[in-house]
Amino acid sequence: MEEPQRRIRAAHSESTITVYQAYSPEIGLPAVRGGRFPAAWKRDRMTWIKPSFLWMMYRCGWGTKEGQEIVLAVEITRGGFEWALRHACLSSYTRGVHPDRATWQRQLKRAPTRVQWDPERDLHLRPMPYRSLQLGLTGEAARRYADEWTVSIRDVTPLAREIHALVSGGDMDAATRLLPQEHPYPVADEVLAPLHG
């Protein structure tokens, strides 16, 4: 079956969804130890969460980019994730979705979350013909994410390195078997419709 152009694909359970971020050891390691983001994690800054493991690998270079050496799998409540979607605005103006640029700018200023659709990646981190969600959290959304929605934080840096080594060695089957199992995430049409830029 052909993939739709935009779809949220994620590892999820009945109550949680897993998103990925990458940080410096100063933030990533205490977050893993405490299961919560430490005080050094700025709650007043925009933070981007990614349900796609491979998109995160593209962004952080398999955990090799400076300041992104610790790759985190953050399990958050589905209720929180869906709150973020309901309060989101597209990160860029899209004709046909927004009545005009000024209306979009007003929505963007008020919205605590932003949605961006970026090309999904394959194991070689090449762009795929369909897109995956990135969710930017700021203000109230960032605080809720850190202090209310987070259920657990795991260090998946060793997994990233193992998959990368298998890809580098040409063992694509073994690399594929290790990938987190991501499935279409069920979201009501009325929630996603305004976010299909």
N, C-alpha and C positions, 0 to 999 in steps of 0.2 A: 504494500500500500504506500502511496506517495505521501511524503511528509508535507503538512501544511506549511505555508511560508512563515507563520509565527505560531509558536506553541511553547508553553512552559513544560520543559522536561526536567524531572527531578527525582532524586531518591526521596520517597516519602512513605509515611505509615498512616494509620488512621488519624493520628493526632499531631504528627510533626512533619516538617519538610527540612531537608538538609541543604544548606547554602554554603558557599565557599568564599574565603577571604585569605589573603596572604599578608604577613606582617614581618617586621624585624623581630629578632629574638627577644628584644626588650619588652615587646608587647605580646608576641605569640606564645612564648614559653610560660609566663605567668598566667595567661588566659587558659592554657591547657591545664596547668597545675590546679588552678582555683575553680575551673569550670565556669568562669565569669571573666568579662573583660576587666583588666586592672584599672587603677586610677589614671595611669598614663594614657589610657585610651580616651581620646577627646570626644565627649558626648555632644559637643557643640559644632562638630565638623561633619560634612557630608561623608557618608561611608557607603560603598557600593557592595552589594551582596549578589552572588551569582549561583543559581541553582545548577549550572552546567559545570561539571568537573573539568572537561576538556577546554572549555572557554577560560576557566581559571588557570589551567596549565599554559594556555597561550599567553595570558596576561602576565603571569609571573615567571615564564620561562622555565617551567617545571621546578620552581622554587630556587632558581639561580640568580634572579635579579636582586640587586641591592635593595634592602628594605622590605623584601618579599620572600625571605628565605624560609619562613615557617608557614606552611600551608595548613589552614584550619578548615575542618568540616564542622560547621556550626548548626546544630539541630535546634530549630525554633518551632514554636507552636504554629499549627496551621491557622488558628484564629488570628494570630499576630500577622502572619504573612498575608492573609486575606484582607486584614485591616489596611495594611500597607498598599495593597492593590486598589482597594476602594478609595483611598485618599491620594492616589497618584495622578500625575500629569506627565504627558510625554515630554522628554527632555528637549525635543526640538519641534518647531512649528511644522504642522502637516496640513496642507490644503485639503479640504474635504472632511477633516476631523475637527479642526478648529474653525469657527466662523471667520476669524481674521487674526493677524499677528498680535494685535493689541490685547485681544481676549485671551489668547494663549499666554502672553506674558503676565497678565493678571493672575491666571490660573497657576502658572508656574511659581509665582511669588508666594502664593498662599499655600501651595501643596507641600506637605511634609515628605512626600515621596516622589521620585521621578522614575520613569520607565524608559529604557533604551533597548532596542532590539538589535543585536549584533550577530553577524554570521556565526553559526555553530562551527566547531572545529573538528577535524578528524584526528587520528592518532599522530599524524605528522604535523598537526596544528595548522593545516591548510583550511581555508574557508569552505564551508559547505553551502549548498544553494538555499538553505533555509536558515532561519534566525532563532536565537535563544534570548531569553530575558536577562537583563541586568536591572537591578532595583537600587536606586540611590536613596538613602535615608538621611534626613536632616531634621534638626529640631526635635519635636515631640517623637517622631518616628525613630530616630537614632537612640533617644533615651529609652523608649519602650523596648527596642531591640536588645539593648545591652542589659536592661534591668528587669524586664518582664517576660519577653518572649523566649529568651535563650534557655534551652533545656540542658544542653551539653555542648562541650567544645572538645574536639579530638584533633590531635596532630596527625595529619595524613601526609606529611613530608616524606616519610620513608616509602609510603605507597607511591607517591609521585616519582620518586627516584627509581623505584623498582620498575615501574611501567616505562619510564623514559629509557632505562637501560635495555629493556626488552625491545623497545621500538628501535633504538640505536643499533641493536644487534640483529634486527630484521625478524624477530619472532613476534609477528603481529597477532597470531592466535593467542599466545600466552598473555600478551599485553591486553588484548580485548577481554580475556577471561577475568583479569584483575580489576577492570574498570567498575566503578560503582554502578549499580543497576538503576538507571534513570528511566522513568516511565512518564507518559503524559499526565500532567497534574490537572485534576478536574476543577475547573473554575466556571462559574456561571457566565453565560454569554454577556449579560448586561454589565458585568464587572470588566470583562476584557474588551468589549466593543469600543469604548472611548480610548483604549490604549493601543489600538492597532494602527500605528502610524506607518 
